Amino acid sequence: MSPTALMIVDLQNDYFPEGKWPLVGIESATEKAVAVLEHFREHALPIVHIRHEFSSDEAPFFVPDSQGAHIHRSMAPQESSNEAVILKNNVNAFLGTNLHQHLQTQGIEHLVVIGAMSHMCIDAATRAASDLGYGVTVLQDACATHDQTFNGVTVPAAQVHASFMAGLAFAYAEVTDAAEWLKRHP
């Protein structure tokens, strides 16, 4: 496999039950994410933690310098030359950050993407990474989202997630499960 990095997107406190914007299935997704993170650490592979803070104190979640904007303890970065933290203020992790430059400096050609929210930051980061020429694998069961409402219709989180994963799988990424990916990369 080409030089690969794990990109953990926005697994931050506000997305958990005690936070301001809890996601459906976040605990299950995080269990899978932890297993993948441990694999990358055991093999001394590069890891990039993406942390979102909105630029305004009026934000509904991920308020600057708040506890909710901190990375969840289960995914906390370790002090290591293999782990970087990129702060973003936009949905797309590449927009307005040095993420692309960091990955290029590391010689990364492929990203394994996990995190939240499936329909926003996972979608945007995956599409941007593909557009920039990276190979991308999304571990769908290590991602989470929540119900969405549009024109008075509420779409359950599972359907939101499935729709976005189907779109990414069509043209932007390999979409698979964490256990399947780990089995192929012992």
Helices and strands as residue ranges (DSSP letters): E 4-9, G 13-15, H 26-42, E 47-52, G 67-69, G 73-75, E 83-88, H 99-105, E 110-116, I 118-122, H 123-131, E 135-144, E 148-150, E 153-155, H 157-171, E 174-176, H 178-184
